[in-house]
Amino acid sequence: MGFVSTVLGFFGFGTGFSAGIVIGYYLFIYFQPADVKDPKIRPLVEHDSKSLERMIPEIPIWVKNPDYDRVDWLNKFLGSMWPYLDKAICRTAREIAKPIIAENIPKYKIDSVEFETFTLGSLPPTFQGIKVYVTEEKELIMEPSLKWAGNPNVTILVKAFGLKATVQVVDLQVFASPRITLKPLVPSFPCFAKILVSLMEKPHVDFGLKLIGADLMAIPGLYKFVQETIKNQVANMYLWPRTLEVPIMDPSKAGKKPVGILYVKVVRAHNLRKKDLLGKSDPYVKLRLTEEKLPSKKTSVKHSNLNPEWNEEFKLVVKDPETQALELIVYDWEKVGKHDKMGMNVVKLKELTPDEPKSLTLDMLKNMDPNDVQNEKSRGQVVVEVTYKPFREADLPKEISEDANVVEKAPDGTPAGGGLLVVIVHEAQDLEGKHHTNPYVRIMFRGEERKTKHIKKNRDPRWEEDFQFVCDEPPIHDKMHVEVLSRPPSIGIHSKETLGYVVISLADVVSNKRINEKYHLIDSKNGRIQIELQWRTS
């Protein structure tokens, strides 16, 4: 009986299950609910904003607001430049923060506050769109929509009461709508005098804050308090119409046009003070107009002479004869190392009579501080002849064109048909050595080799040294090899190493007379070097 019941139960279950499937399929096919309808497909333009936001969570602002322009090109540019912008921004932020920290730590009895790591990460901010206003004023107004979900790593080491604590900022998110105004627009580069920044709405700022490895933002209530505090503080300072003003240049001076030419003839010097312990000094003169950012002009070097004669002439463009002055500084040229300053003086242009030549004998001073007792020491004299010639209406374009990109003439004795190649090594940035970074530059040209001084423990050295090569013919087909090397410390096991090099074709400098560029160093990850080349002919 047990076996029979089992067999009948099995067949009964199988029959009921099969019948249930057939009946269910029949009901599904022939008895659909009345409220189920075929979907209606409509173009996106027929949907309202709420429907679009439901379907597409993140709509670019240039789609929602036709006043904003699409700036994908700017995001691509920012993505390529971000590794360099990251370093530049962090370096600037450190420089700004150092004096602020030094001023405030005594108030809170803190021993020191130092940045252990400071990087904005690998993810650049993105611009969702930008709106530009056109006004009748001399200004440019832009309103970008900025979003940044970055991965910065900012670690700060705080020392107080004999204890150490590290605070780390991670996972930063910033959503902001700033208004950037460039005003007033002026005819001098960078073509605007000030940058004004305001926020059109409260920014959204979100970040993680770790103290000794623990996330402080996980504390109940602290996260919301910090977010609201930051929003309110930033809004109180920069929410429109309040602004952050960043001065770039003096607008009263930026808009000034050239009004004349100052002709300067450096004649000679008398009884210059000896700077070298062995032998005589090698003096030369640098001259420039104050309130100008142009490179200084220089005379030739007179070797082993404390009473040199130059008789060299220069032209300088004058923009404001009431406030500008001619600055002359005498240096002692050194083959290796820094050029020593031998003395200086200035000539105020307002003391000159227009169109009247004037011969001046200037006492060399240590500086222009009238109260410095060091100026009482005798440092020699320099004789100059100066003439200020204001522009006439008809001469204005002619004078400017003649002095727009002037290059000094080669000194007497330069081979006819040839010239003087001047190489000015300004600075380098982001140098990296495996064992040490004590950089110097080696220049190789036509079998000649020149070297700058080395600078100890510096990844961003500034040399400002110049070298001269006399050429019998223009180096149109020549190339110059410039190499940055690191000199080992006096006591160390590692030898000198190469930090990068660049090969410069000299055809451009012969045709353009002057080039001043930054070159990316080959065999260096981020290293760059700024070199100025001049081709001078007699």
Secondary structure as UniProt FT lines:
FT   HELIX           2..30
FT   TURN            34..35
FT   HELIX           44..46
FT   HELIX           49..55
FT   HELIX           61..64
FT   TURN            66..67
FT   HELIX           72..104
FT   HELIX           105..108
FT   STRAND          112..119
FT   STRAND          126..133
FT   STRAND          140..149
FT   STRAND          153..160
FT   TURN            161..162
FT   STRAND          163..176
FT   STRAND          178..185
FT   TURN            189..190
FT   STRAND          192..199
FT   STRAND          204..211
FT   TURN            212..213
FT   STRAND          214..215
FT   HELIX           216..218
FT   TURN            220..221
FT   HELIX           222..238
FT   TURN            240..241
FT   STRAND          244..247
FT   HELIX           251..254
FT   STRAND          260..270
FT   STRAND          283..289
FT   TURN            290..291
FT   STRAND          297..298
FT   TURN            303..304
FT   STRAND          309..318
FT   TURN            321..323
FT   STRAND          325..332
FT   STRAND          340..348
FT   HELIX           349..351
FT   TURN            354..355
FT   STRAND          358..363
FT   TURN            370..371
FT   HELIX           373..376
FT   STRAND          381..390
FT   HELIX           393..395
FT   HELIX           396..403
FT   TURN            404..405
FT   TURN            412..413
FT   TURN            416..417
FT   STRAND          419..429
FT   STRAND          439..445
FT   TURN            446..447
FT   STRAND          448..451
FT   TURN            456..457
FT   STRAND          462..471
FT   TURN            476..477
FT   STRAND          479..486
FT   STRAND          497..505
FT   HELIX           507..512
FT   STRAND          514..520
FT   STRAND          528..536
//
